[in-house]
């Protein structure tokens, strides 16, 4: 029986074999590596990944799809909302090695998933995700561009981010109404250890009024924190490099 894509789960199933092959080559899974796929769906990526790594863990919320996936030898199926999965505990259960995480993420919750994974960046070898192209552009954007924002800063603090493959709507069934792209995220070995929730609050404050100078947004937040140092607030948030935001966060701790 053909599975009907469920709108509430944001399901769009990848069907383009050339794109699938390119994604699997980019992930480059090896036998013995712990690989976790988020949202395997009908198994378009799952089966070629499994053929390469021989043991694969998948996280699937849809119980009908989870039941279908359990019939595949070599698949460890975690039937759960990915936003409730403890990836540190999962890494421990899979032997403690760093995880390779991949998936065609539901576009309606892709940003929450990216933020959910952030605390476990040190338990991850790399991440490859299919996302809305606009989101990938924001993730990889540099200061001075319209796409540069809160998502850019928060993720570039912990990852090297590279847009790999553009994917048109016709590569899916049903086709989404947006263009898609595959992104590679490699956790940085050399990064600043800072208070992540406070950093997130600071960056959110900075970008809360994008068109205004930082003294109207971040300046007020810094005053509330009792900040007595110096920081150029006569700029807009989109002009400030990630490294400067990180250095400011370090000075607050």
BADREN-309522 format. One line per 10 residues: number of its first residue (from 1); for each residue x, y, z of N, C-alpha, C. Coordinates in pm, 1 decimal, m for minus. Layout:
<sites>
NUM = X:Y:Z:X:Y:Z:X:Y:Z  ...
</sites>
This chain:
<sites>
1 = 84.9:m119.4:0.0:0.0:0.0:0.0:89.1:125.4:0.0  59.4:216.6:m92.2:141.6:338.2:m104.8:117.5:430.1:15.0  228.2:477.4:73.2:217.2:569.2:187.1:185.0:709.1:136.7  83.0:770.4:194.5:46.6:906.9:159.3:125.3:1005.1:246.6  191.5:1099.0:183.0:267.6:1199.3:258.0:174.9:1275.9:351.6  218.8:1296.2:474.2:137.5:1363.0:575.0:186.3:1506.3:594.9  95.0:1598.8:566.5:130.6:1740.8:571.7:173.1:1782.4:711.6  108.9:1725.3:815.0:140.3:1767.5:951.9:281.7:1727.4:992.2  339.5:1628.4:923.9:478.1:1588.7:950.0:574.9:1655.4:852.4  522.4:1738.3:762.0:608.2:1805.4:664.1:676.9:1708.3:570.2
11 = 604.7:1603.1:530.0:667.2:1496.4:451.3:674.1:1529.9:302.9  795.7:1529.3:249.6:821.9:1537.8:105.8:930.4:1434.5:78.6  898.9:1331.1:1.4:990.2:1218.1:m14.7:1081.5:1238.0:m135.1  1210.3:1227.3:m112.2:1310.5:1244.7:m217.5:1305.5:1126.0:m313.3  1297.5:1155.6:m443.7:1284.8:1048.1:m543.3:1391.9:1052.8:m652.2  1470.7:1158.2:m658.2:1570.0:1177.0:m764.8:1694.4:1093.3:m733.7  1717.8:988.4:m812.1:1827.6:895.2:m783.1:1964.8:961.5:m794.0  1980.0:1056.7:m886.0:2109.3:1124.5:m901.3:2139.6:1209.9:m777.9  2038.2:1277.6:m726.2:2055.6:1357.5:m605.0:2085.5:1266.9:m486.2  2013.4:1156.6:m476.4:2035.5:1061.0:m366.6:2178.9:1010.5:m369.2
21 = 2228.1:972.1:m486.6:2366.5:923.3:m499.5:2466.5:1030.4:m457.1  2440.9:1155.6:m496.0:2532.0:1264.6:m461.5:2534.8:1288.4:m310.1  2418.9:1278.4:m245.8:2412.4:1297.3:m100.7:2487.6:1185.3:m28.3  2467.4:1061.9:m72.7:2534.8:948.3:m8.6:2686.3:959.9:m24.8  2730.9:1004.1:m142.8:2874.9:1025.2:m163.0:2928.1:1134.1:m70.0  2848.9:1239.1:m49.6:2891.6:1348.2:39.3:2901.6:1301.0:183.8  2804.3:1221.8:227.5:2805.9:1168.5:364.6:2921.3:1070.6:382.6  2944.9:989.6:280.0:3056.1:893.5:277.8:3060.0:805.1:402.9  2951.7:732.1:430.6:2950.3:646.0:549.6:3040.0:523.4:531.0  3107.4:483.8:636.4:3197.2:368.4:632.2:3147.7:260.1:728.8
31 = 3174.9:134.9:697.9:3135.3:27.1:789.2:3190.6:50.3:929.5  3104.9:33.7:1029.3:3147.0:51.1:1167.9:3122.5:190.3:1222.8  3100.7:289.3:1134.7:3071.6:424.9:1182.1:2927.0:433.2:1228.8  2902.4:499.4:1342.2:2764.1:517.2:1386.4:2696.0:627.6:1305.6  2599.0:587.7:1224.8:2527.2:682.0:1138.7:2382.7:689.7:1185.1  2332.1:812.1:1198.1:2194.2:834.7:1240.4:2123.5:917.5:1133.7  2011.5:865.0:1083.9:1932.4:939.4:986.6:1805.1:989.9:1053.5  1778.7:1118.2:1037.4:1657.1:1179.9:1091.2:1551.6:1184.6:980.7  1433.4:1131.4:1008.6:1324.1:1135.4:911.3:1350.9:1053.1:787.8  1369.3:921.0:801.6:1402.1:836.1:686.3:1289.1:822.2:584.1
41 = 1165.5:844.4:628.7:1053.4:838.6:535.1:1039.4:702.8:469.1  1040.1:702.1:336.1:1024.5:577.7:260.6:1158.0:509.4:233.0  1266.3:562.8:286.9:1395.2:493.6:277.4:1480.1:529.3:157.2  1451.4:641.2:91.0:1528.8:678.1:m28.0:1677.6:692.8:2.5  1709.2:757.2:115.0:1848.5:768.6:159.2:1889.4:650.4:245.5  1792.3:597.5:318.5:1818.5:493.4:418.4:1886.0:371.6:357.6  1829.0:320.5:249.2:1878.9:194.3:192.3:2020.0:208.0:134.6  2049.8:314.1:57.0:2189.1:327.5:10.2:2287.8:357.2:123.3  2243.8:427.4:228.0:2331.4:448.8:343.6:2359.0:316.6:413.5  2254.7:237.5:431.6:2268.4:108.0:498.8:2360.8:15.7:420.6
51 = 2353.6:21.8:288.6:2440.3:m62.0:205.6:2587.2:m27.3:224.9  2613.5:99.6:259.6:2751.8:143.9:278.4:2802.4:120.2:421.1  2716.4:141.5:521.3:2765.2:134.9:659.6:2719.9:9.3:734.6  2622.9:m64.3:677.4:2578.8:m196.9:726.2:2498.1:m194.2:854.3  2507.6:m85.5:930.4:2426.9:m70.0:1052.2:2386.8:75.8:1060.6  2256.9:101.7:1072.1:2207.9:239.0:1064.1:2096.8:259.6:1165.6  2103.0:372.2:1235.9:1996.0:409.8:1328.9:1913.6:519.7:1263.3  1780.7:504.2:1267.1:1692.5:604.7:1208.4:1595.2:655.1:1314.5  1563.4:783.4:1307.7:1467.0:845.8:1398.4:1344.1:883.0:1316.4  1231.7:819.1:1344.6:1109.4:839.4:1266.3:989.7:857.1:1358.7
61 = 915.9:965.2:1338.5:798.9:993.9:1420.5:673.0:922.2:1371.5  659.8:909.3:1239.7:541.0:847.3:1180.4:539.5:697.4:1212.5  440.7:652.9:1290.7:441.6:513.4:1337.9:424.1:413.5:1224.2  349.5:451.4:1118.2:333.2:360.8:1004.9:466.1:340.8:932.2  539.5:450.1:912.1:670.6:439.7:848.2:769.2:365.3:937.3  763.3:390.8:1070.1:852.8:321.7:1163.2:829.4:170.5:1156.7  703.5:130.6:1151.0:671.4:m12.4:1143.3:725.2:m72.8:1013.8  714.2:1.4:904.2:765.3:m46.8:776.1:918.1:m58.3:780.6  983.5:38.7:841.6:1129.9:39.9:847.9:1184.5:m74.4:933.0  1111.0:m114.3:1036.4:1157.2:m221.8:1124.6:1172.5:m355.4:1051.8
71 = 1111.5:m366.9:936.2:1120.7:m490.8:859.0:1252.7:m502.4:783.1  1330.5:m394.4:784.3:1458.0:m393.3:710.8:1572.4:m439.4:801.6  1639.7:m547.9:770.1:1752.9:m594.6:851.6:1863.7:m490.2:859.7  1920.0:m473.5:979.2:2030.0:m378.2:998.0:1986.8:m240.9:1041.0  1854.0:m215.8:1044.3:1803.7:m85.3:1085.7:1764.7:m86.8:1232.2  1814.6:11.0:1305.6:1774.7:34.6:1444.4:1678.5:153.7:1440.1  1550.3:128.8:1466.1:1448.6:232.7:1451.3:1414.5:294.7:1586.5  1436.2:424.4:1597.4:1395.7:500.5:1715.7:1267.2:572.9:1677.9  1154.4:526.0:1730.4:1025.8:588.5:1698.2:1001.6:702.4:1796.6  1028.8:824.3:1751.3:1023.8:939.3:1842.3:1022.4:1069.2:1764.6
81 = 975.0:1172.4:1830.8:994.7:1308.8:1784.6:1143.2:1340.0:1802.3  1210.2:1381.0:1696.9:1354.3:1405.8:1704.1:1388.0:1512.4:1808.2  1294.1:1604.4:1834.2:1319.1:1710.1:1932.2:1320.9:1656.5:2075.1  1286.8:1529.0:2093.1:1291.4:1467.0:2225.3:1407.0:1367.1:2239.0  1485.9:1352.0:2134.0:1595.5:1254.8:2135.3:1720.4:1315.1:2198.3  1778.0:1243.6:2293.7:1904.5:1281.6:2356.8:2017.5:1222.0:2272.4  2081.6:1303.9:2191.1:2183.4:1251.6:2099.9:2311.6:1212.2:2171.7  2334.9:1266.5:2290.6:2448.8:1221.5:2370.0:2427.2:1078.8:2417.3  2307.9:1050.6:2469.5:2274.6:915.0:2513.1:2274.3:819.2:2394.9  2227.6:867.3:2280.0:2227.0:783.0:2160.1:2368.8:748.6:2117.2
91 = 2458.3:845.8:2121.8:2598.6:820.6:2087.3:2659.7:717.4:2181.8  2627.9:729.0:2311.5:2677.6:631.7:2408.6:2626.0:491.3:2376.4  2497.4:483.5:2343.2:2436.3:352.4:2313.5:2497.3:290.0:2189.0  2544.4:374.2:2097.4:2601.9:323.6:1972.6:2753.2:303.3:1981.7  2807.6:307.1:2103.0:2948.7:274.4:2121.9:3036.8:390.4:2161.0  2982.9:512.1:2161.9:3059.4:626.8:2210.2:3135.1:704.0:2104.2  3146.2:649.2:1982.3:3215.3:722.2:1875.9:3129.0:839.1:1828.5  3191.9:933.8:1762.4:3116.5:1049.4:1713.5:3020.3:1008.0:1602.1  2901.2:1067.5:1606.2:2795.4:1031.4:1513.2:2808.7:1104.9:1380.1  2771.6:1035.1:1273.7:2743.7:1100.7:1146.5:2592.0:1112.1:1139.2
101 = 2541.7:1234.9:1132.7:2397.5:1258.2:1134.9:2354.8:1312.4:999.0  2244.6:1259.0:946.8:2197.4:1300.7:814.6:2045.7:1299.1:812.0  1989.3:1357.6:706.9:1845.5:1348.1:691.8:1786.3:1454.8:602.2  1668.4:1422.7:551.3:1584.2:1517.8:479.5:1489.1:1572.3:585.4  1524.0:1685.9:644.9:1451.5:1734.8:762.0:1316.0:1794.1:723.5  1214.0:1772.7:808.2:1085.6:1838.7:784.0:1105.7:1990.2:784.5  1067.1:2056.2:676.1:1097.1:2198.5:662.4:1025.7:2283.8:766.3  911.7:2234.0:817.7:835.1:2314.8:913.0:899.9:2321.0:1050.8  993.4:2229.8:1079.6:1062.7:2234.1:1209.7:1214.4:2222.5:1194.1  1266.8:2259.9:1077.6:1410.3:2241.0:1054.1:1496.1:2325.6:1148.1
111 = 1458.5:2451.7:1170.6:1538.4:2535.6:1260.5:1536.9:2484.2:1404.4  1420.4:2446.6:1460.7:1423.3:2386.0:1594.2:1511.3:2260.6:1602.5  1514.2:2180.0:1496.7:1599.5:2060.1:1497.6:1747.0:2100.8:1502.1  1785.6:2199.1:1421.9:1924.6:2245.4:1420.6:1966.8:2297.1:1558.1  1878.2:2371.2:1624.3:1909.2:2422.0:1757.9:1909.4:2309.0:1861.2  1823.4:2209.6:1842.2:1819.9:2094.9:1933.5:1951.7:2017.4:1928.8  2011.5:2007.7:1811.0:2136.3:1932.0:1794.8:2259.5:2008.2:1845.5  2248.1:2139.0:1855.1:2363.3:2224.2:1889.3:2437.2:2181.9:2016.4  2369.0:2148.3:2127.0:2442.2:2110.6:2249.2:2526.0:1983.4:2235.7  2496.3:1902.4:2133.7:2570.4:1776.8:2116.4:2671.0:1783.9:2002.6
121 = 2709.8:1903.5:1962.8:2804.7:1917.4:1852.4:2935.0:1842.7:1879.3  2974.7:1834.5:2007.3:3099.9:1765.1:2039.1:3087.3:1613.6:2028.9  2965.4:1561.8:2011.6:2944.0:1417.4:1996.3:2920.7:1380.4:1849.7  2939.7:1477.6:1760.4:2908.0:1459.7:1618.8:3032.7:1475.5:1532.7  3048.3:1385.8:1434.8:3158.4:1396.6:1338.3:3120.7:1495.5:1228.1  3000.0:1480.1:1174.7:2948.5:1573.6:1074.9:2798.7:1555.0:1059.6  2734.7:1654.2:997.4:2591.4:1651.7:972.1:2566.9:1690.9:827.0  2480.3:1616.5:759.7:2439.8:1649.0:622.7:2287.4:1650.0:618.3  2230.3:1765.7:585.0:2085.2:1778.0:587.3:2031.6:1838.8:458.3  1916.0:1786.3:417.0:1837.9:1851.4:312.8:1745.4:1950.2:381.5
131 = 1751.1:2075.7:337.1:1672.9:2182.1:398.1:1619.3:2274.7:289.0  1527.9:2360.9:327.8:1484.9:2466.9:238.3:1607.3:2551.3:202.4  1624.8:2582.8:74.0:1745.0:2653.6:29.7:1761.7:2787.3:102.1  1651.4:2854.3:129.2:1657.6:2981.5:200.6:1721.6:2964.1:338.0  1691.5:2852.4:404.9:1747.6:2825.0:536.9:1897.9:2798.4:525.7  1936.9:2718.9:425.5:2079.3:2691.0:404.4:2155.1:2820.2:375.1  2095.8:2907.1:294.7:2159.9:3036.3:264.5:2180.8:3117.6:392.0  2082.4:3114.6:481.5:2095.1:3186.7:608.1:2202.0:3124.1:696.7  2207.9:2992.7:698.5:2307.1:2922.9:780.1:2449.6:2959.3:739.1  2471.2:2970.1:608.3:2606.6:2989.4:555.3:2642.7:3136.1:531.0
141 = 2547.3:3227.2:552.9:2567.7:3368.6:517.9:2676.4:3434.9:602.1  2744.1:3528.8:540.6:2844.4:3607.5:610.6:2790.8:3744.4:645.5  2858.6:3818.2:734.8:2812.3:3952.3:773.5:2805.2:4045.6:653.0  2704.7:4132.3:658.4:2686.2:4226.9:549.9:2583.6:4184.0:448.4  2539.4:4058.5:455.1:2437.9:4010.5:361.6:2301.0:4010.0:428.3  2195.8:4016.0:347.3:2060.3:4017.0:400.5:2025.1:3884.8:467.5  2090.5:3776.6:425.7:2060.1:3644.1:481.0:2125.2:3622.9:617.6  2225.0:3705.1:650.6:2299.3:3689.2:776.4:2211.2:3728.7:894.2  2202.9:3638.6:992.1:2116.5:3666.6:1105.4:2144.9:3575.1:1223.3  2044.9:3561.7:1308.8:2057.9:3482.4:1430.7:2102.5:3339.2:1401.3
151 = 2041.8:3277.3:1300.3:2075.6:3138.5:1266.8:2220.9:3128.7:1221.1  2266.5:3224.4:1140.0:2405.7:3225.9:1091.9:2502.7:3228.4:1209.8  2479.1:3319.9:1302.9:2572.4:3340.0:1414.8:2573.0:3219.2:1507.8  2455.6:3172.1:1546.2:2448.4:3060.7:1640.5:2513.8:2935.1:1585.9  2493.5:2906.6:1458.2:2548.2:2782.9:1402.0:2696.0:2797.4:1365.0  2735.9:2913.5:1313.8:2877.1:2930.5:1276.1:2968.7:2939.7:1397.2  2913.9:2966.7:1514.7:2992.7:2959.1:1638.4:3045.8:2817.3:1659.3  2968.2:2714.7:1619.2:3004.4:2575.5:1648.4:3036.7:2490.2:1526.4  3000.7:2536.9:1405.8:3018.3:2453.2:1287.5:3083.3:2528.8:1172.1  3157.3:2453.5:1091.4:3193.5:2499.8:958.2:3078.5:2456.9:867.3
161 = 3020.1:2550.8:794.2:2897.7:2524.8:718.4:2922.6:2546.0:569.8  2879.2:2447.4:489.2:2900.2:2454.2:344.6:2774.5:2405.2:272.6  2724.3:2487.6:181.6:2613.6:2445.8:96.0:2670.6:2360.3:m16.2  2617.3:2238.5:m30.3:2676.8:2141.8:m123.6:2600.1:2125.1:m254.3  2468.6:2104.5:m244.6:2389.4:2064.6:m361.3:2256.8:2139.5:m361.0  2223.2:2203.8:m473.2:2090.8:2263.9:m489.0:1995.8:2157.4:m543.8  1875.0:2153.8:m488.0:1779.5:2048.8:m523.7:1645.6:2112.9:m561.9  1598.6:2091.5:m686.4:1472.6:2152.7:m730.0:1350.8:2078.9:m673.9  1234.1:2143.3:m673.1:1113.5:2081.3:m618.1:1076.7:1948.8:m683.4  1102.8:1935.6:m813.8:1061.6:1813.5:m883.9:1140.9:1689.3:m842.0
171 = 1239.5:1706.7:m754.8:1314.3:1591.8:m703.4:1239.2:1520.5:m591.7  1121.0:1572.6:m553.2:1043.9:1518.1:m440.5:903.8:1476.9:m484.4  844.6:1390.8:m403.8:704.2:1355.4:m417.4:639.7:1362.0:m278.3  542.6:1451.8:m255.8:498.7:1559.0:m346.6:603.0:1670.7:m351.4  607.5:1748.2:m460.1:706.2:1857.1:m469.3:675.9:1966.5:m367.5  776.3:2013.2:m293.8:753.9:2129.0:m206.2:739.9:2254.2:m291.3  695.3:2361.2:m231.6:676.6:2486.9:m306.2:799.6:2576.3:m299.5  910.9:2519.2:m255.4:1034.9:2595.2:m240.9:1151.3:2514.4:m296.9  1261.3:2582.2:m327.2:1384.7:2513.3:m364.1:1451.4:2460.0:m237.8  1528.7:2355.3:m255.4:1596.5:2291.7:m143.1:1746.5:2288.7:m167.0
181 = 1821.0:2254.3:m62.8:1966.3:2242.0:m74.8:2016.5:2147.1:32.1  2130.6:2086.1:3.8:2196.4:1998.9:100.3:2312.3:2075.8:162.7  2319.2:2072.9:295.0:2422.7:2145.2:367.7:2510.3:2047.4:445.6  2639.2:2077.8:449.8:2732.9:2000.6:534.3:2770.4:2086.8:653.8  2762.2:2027.6:773.8:2797.0:2096.8:898.1:2901.7:2013.4:971.5  3020.5:2068.1:983.7:3129.1:1997.8:1053.6:3161.4:2074.2:1181.8  3142.7:2011.9:1299.4:3172.2:2080.8:1425.2:3316.0:2130.4:1430.0  3334.1:2252.8:1475.3:3466.8:2311.4:1486.1:3541.3:2252.9:1605.6  3666.1:2218.1:1585.1:3748.2:2168.6:1697.0:3789.6:2283.9:1788.0  3818.3:2396.9:1725.8:3863.5:2514.7:1800.9:3748.4:2614.3:1806.6
191 = 3679.1:2616.3:1919.2:3567.7:2708.7:1933.7:3568.0:2763.6:2075.8  3502.1:2875.5:2094.4:3498.0:2939.9:2226.0:3392.6:2873.2:2313.0  3431.6:2830.6:2431.7:3336.9:2773.3:2527.2:3267.0:2889.0:2598.8  3139.3:2906.1:2571.7:3062.6:3015.8:2631.1:2930.5:2961.8:2684.4  2861.5:3045.0:2759.6:2729.5:3010.5:2811.7:2631.1:3014.5:2694.8  2594.3:2896.6:2641.5:2514.5:2890.6:2518.8:2377.4:2957.6:2532.3  2300.2:2932.2:2639.3:2170.5:2999.5:2650.1:2183.0:3152.3:2655.7  2285.5:3200.1:2725.8:2305.7:3345.2:2733.7:2348.4:3401.5:2598.4  2432.4:3326.3:2528.5:2475.2:3366.3:2394.4:2354.8:3374.2:2301.0  2268.0:3274.8:2310.1:2148.1:3273.4:2225.8:2059.3:3393.6:2256.7
201 = 2044.9:3425.3:2385.1:1963.9:3541.6:2424.1:2026.3:3671.2:2372.0  2159.1:3678.9:2378.0:2229.1:3797.5:2331.9:2211.9:3816.4:2181.2  2228.9:3709.1:2106.2:2216.2:3717.2:1960.7:2071.5:3748.5:1920.7  1975.9:3688.8:1991.8:1835.0:3717.8:1964.0:1804.9:3865.6:1987.5  1859.5:3921.2:2094.8:1840.1:4063.4:2123.1:1902.3:4149.2:2013.1  2020.9:4111.3:1967.9:2091.3:4189.0:1865.7:2011.4:4197.1:1735.7  1949.1:4084.8:1697.5:1877.5:4080.6:1569.7:1727.8:4107.8:1584.1  1684.3:4150.1:1702.6:1541.4:4173.5:1725.0:1489.3:4295.1:1649.3  1579.9:4387.8:1618.1:1542.4:4507.0:1539.5:1649.3:4527.8:1432.1  1642.7:4444.7:1329.9:1748.7:4438.5:1228.6:1781.3:4573.2:1165.9
211 = 1680.9:4656.7:1144.3:1703.5:4780.5:1070.5:1758.3:4893.6:1156.7  1756.6:4871.6:1288.0:1803.4:4976.9:1378.1:1946.8:4948.9:1424.1  2012.7:5052.6:1472.8:2146.9:5035.5:1527.0:2140.1:4951.6:1653.9  2249.2:4884.2:1683.9:2252.7:4793.9:1798.8:2225.7:4863.2:1931.8  2249.9:4992.9:1939.0:2226.7:5061.1:2066.7:2078.9:5057.0:2105.9  1990.3:5036.9:2007.6:1847.0:5029.6:2036.8:1802.8:4889.9:2079.8  1882.0:4788.7:2050.2:1842.2:4651.1:2078.8:1942.6:4584.9:2173.8  2059.3:4554.4:2120.9:2161.9:4488.9:2201.8:2208.3:4579.4:2315.8  2212.3:4709.9:2291.7:2257.4:4803.0:2395.3:2172.7:4793.2:2520.7  2042.3:4786.3:2503.0:1952.2:4774.4:2618.2:1972.5:4641.8:2690.1
221 = 1992.1:4535.6:2612.6:2014.2:4402.8:2672.4:2144.3:4402.7:2753.2  2249.4:4462.8:2698.4:2377.9:4468.8:2768.3:2366.0:4548.2:2898.1  2288.7:4655.8:2894.8:2267.5:4734.9:3016.8:2200.8:4649.5:3124.9  2104.6:4567.4:3083.3:2035.1:4479.4:3178.3:2129.9:4374.9:3237.5  2233.7:4341.0:3161.0:2332.4:4243.3:3209.1:2441.2:4306.7:3295.5  2438.8:4439.0:3308.0:2541.1:4508.5:3385.2:2673.8:4516.5:3313.1  2670.8:4514.3:3180.5:2793.3:4518.0:3099.9:2862.4:4653.3:3114.7  2991.5:4650.2:3147.6:3067.6:4774.7:3166.7:3182.3:4788.1:3066.9  3192.4:4693.5:2974.5:3300.3:4698.6:2876.2:3263.8:4787.8:2758.1  3340.7:4772.9:2651.5:3315.9:4853.1:2531.1:3278.2:4761.3:2415.7
231 = 3183.9:4806.9:2335.8:3142.2:4734.7:2215.0:3077.5:4837.0:2123.1  3114.0:4834.8:1996.9:3062.7:4933.7:1901.4:2915.6:4905.5:1870.8  2829.0:4986.3:1928.7:2684.9:4970.1:1910.8:2629.5:5060.8:1801.6  2718.4:5131.3:1732.4:2675.2:5220.2:1624.4:2675.0:5144.4:1491.2  2640.8:5017.0:1497.3:2630.2:4932.0:1378.8:2497.0:4858.4:1384.4  2459.8:4799.3:1271.9:2346.8:4706.6:1271.7:2399.8:4566.5:1298.7  2314.3:4481.6:1349.9:2356.4:4346.3:1386.7:2417.1:4271.2:1268.1  2362.6:4293.0:1149.6:2409.5:4219.3:1032.2:2551.7:4258.0:990.1  2607.0:4363.6:1050.3:2743.8:4406.6:1017.8:2848.4:4344.5:1110.5  2804.7:4276.4:1215.9:2897.4:4226.3:1318.1:2937.2:4080.9:1288.4
241 = 3066.6:4051.6:1271.0:3110.2:3914.1:1245.5:3081.8:3822.3:1365.4  3072.9:3694.2:1335.9:3047.2:3593.8:1440.3:3151.0:3604.7:1551.6  3277.7:3621.0:1514.0:3385.2:3625.2:1613.5:3365.4:3738.8:1713.6  3310.5:3851.1:1669.9:3287.9:3963.6:1761.4:3173.2:3934.7:1857.3  3068.3:3870.0:1807.2:2959.2:3830.4:1896.6:3011.1:3732.1:2002.6  3093.6:3637.6:1960.2:3148.6:3537.7:2052.9:3237.7:3604.4:2156.7  3323.8:3697.9:2112.7:3412.4:3767.9:2205.6:3332.2:3848.6:2307.7  3222.0:3908.0:2263.2:3136.6:3982.2:2355.1:3075.4:3888.8:2457.7  3030.2:3772.4:2412.6:2973.5:3672.7:2504.7:3077.3:3626.6:2607.3  3201.4:3610.4:2563.4:3308.0:3570.4:2654.3:3332.8:3677.4:2760.9
251 = 3324.9:3802.4:2720.2:3350.5:3912.0:2816.0:3240.6:3923.4:2920.7  3123.8:3867.6:2892.3:3012.2:3873.0:2986.4:3019.9:3765.0:3091.5  3096.4:3658.3:3064.2:3096.0:3543.7:3155.3:3202.3:3554.7:3263.3
</sites>
